[in-house]
Amino acid sequence: MQDNPSILDLLQFSTDELARRKTALEVAKLATEAEGKRKEGWLEKRAPILTPIAAFTGIILSIGTILSLIWNAAESRSEAEQKYFSDLVQSASKKENGPGQRIAGILLLGQYWGNERYDAVLANTLSGMLANEEDEGVLDACAEAIGDAYTHKSDINRQRIRRILFGTAKPEVFVGALLRSERIVIAANKASPSPNDKLYKLRIHYFGEAVRLNWKDLEDVYFFQADLSGVQLYKAHLKGSILRGANLSGPGTTLYSADLEGAELSEANLSNVDAHGANFAKAQMLRTKFDYADLSGANLKDAQLEEASLVRVNLSNANLQGAQLQGADMIDANLAGANLQDANLEGAEHISATELKKAKGKWTGTIINE
């Protein structure tokens, strides 16, 4: 039998011979493949498995590279932002820059409110400038920038900013940046042998302006012994606020229709204040001065007014139901139409019998010098 038959030879083979030769060729092919696999290396044998793994690893590495680039870009932007913020602070606070440049810097700083990284720095910088500046334009810009603190901010950011700026007594006392700076001004004025009253009043005015501009969100703030004289806080939200010993005296101070429910105002001075229609329900006002104040139509239900000074106060149509007025001085107080139902007037002084007849409701207690 020929090992390498030609085409003509193959045509002469029988069918059985052709089948036998085909089987022999297939066996030889299988033997060749087996020998080849026997000689393959470790990596070549696992190529079918490793190829998808390599592809997946490549994808992961590519994603990691992309994320690294994004992170580096974000870090660069963050560093640039911090530098810009620092430059603005420097531009705003350096007196050598002149009022125009400084005012521009101050107003641009307002855009950083609501960013936790900058809020404390911003509050302390602007409050500190209110305590040290002499230029009225700069003072006004600082108050405006503080007044922009709550604009379009989330509730969480508003609570944080309110605490940083104005302090809180809940759950514990925290003195805000504004009150700390105002206390410095008050202390310096008292200690000075020749105080500059004009400058002092100017600075106090703009402290008040910074508060006024945030009138919608002053609940639970801490203004212990603050000077807010002459501030217009009509319709202000001061519910639960701490104003013990604060100066809110007028003329010019307005609290009409303000909400001070549950506020602490003991020993505060509200003489000459316009607080008609204000809500003082359940407020603590022991030894508070309301001399010559307008409290007409005000809600003083269940208010604590022991030993309060209510000389010539206008309480016409006010709600004093359940109010505690023991020992209060009410000389020439206007009580026309006032609701005194369940009010305690034990030891109250100088109440006119004529005015009591104009009031409504059954009160209790023994009045001195009726």
Steps between C-alpha positions, in 0.01 A plus 500: 500500500634839405563747789424805284257390226415735213151601396498227231599241760220611734246460221601134464450423876195314614248658737625298795858603432406869490312473832796326660740770383268778627487344847877473507539869412260609776684291756830656391351851531377435853839366598669815363261729697556302820876531461464876445289545815751297696770749404289816580607725795286589811387833360407360158287226660301763700464757227124437453444575870748786539390703199163613652672567836761715330229693321307560825820609677567745223153650540550538878837667447346736247220595742758554776699728271189701412397532866851607590489772236159617624621502863812696410290749304261540796794548737641766271164679487468478878845647551423778253171574679669513840764736365234725347309505830817585695580778250149644544534495879832683472357748253201570724685530830808703407436868570777600259287377207256787530122491556401425138716191461413380848125536452521305173692224677252489789198467272670226296563304820124458538499229232683262736218476758373144528840340442596331826868558425459879497199585721689542829783702341248719322292562813802587715662717231190712433405525870856598588496773237178642647687536829804674354399702196449875490384541139121493483498357148709203612279450807189505283653246259584266791142517627371433146729201458383355833143573397550280195597202716169316472415567137403182312664275760373159609351457848813320622725779375271766649513338843879478488541859380250629758696328778836634377374856456243546775568221747250277678411378848382159382615241587773710665607862491707601198587867447486598134763699311284813484437522874865428582610791283233734636608420855852610407364834377287551814787410734747724315258793512447458874872472568602799289580820693371702205254280306403590147122493537432570135713208380363276774140570398589450134646156565208399726261613228658269242511209743126555524469520122670162463238355736209682335587370155462145629166567673332193350727251673587607856328226699692372803787745448722610790501880547577514872566865595518599134452862399222506240376848576330671209476180293191448287398139559132518405359156421832345601510130584654502849313210652693342788783750470721600794491878546557514874647836600493621139450865407206529262398848610378764260427736357522326167488142627208317341374155586145534381348168393829326591483145634676472837301209638691327777789748472719586801487878549553529874675823605499621141430865417209548260415857599331699223491196274221468244380143554131529418355171387814310603482147640653470849300192602678296772799735482724543806507874581587532867610855590480601135458870422207592274472865602311706239490199267214429261367149569154566368340186360801293609464140613639464853308188592671304780797740487722530807506873584586492870646832620495635147498876449191592299493874560262671259503195274221468246330164564171586332334192350797288605447140605633456856304185574684296762789748510707518817526866600592466867684808622486672163505881491207605281471869569279670239484182292230504232282191552205591281356181353783286640416139588602436863321169540687286758786752510684516833537859623613417852713790627476691171544873557341824390223353287224748436157386611358679201723303263413172672134566431583537131663156494321168448509176696532396861848536643642396836727658763521802726615823337719752686414871477201443278 
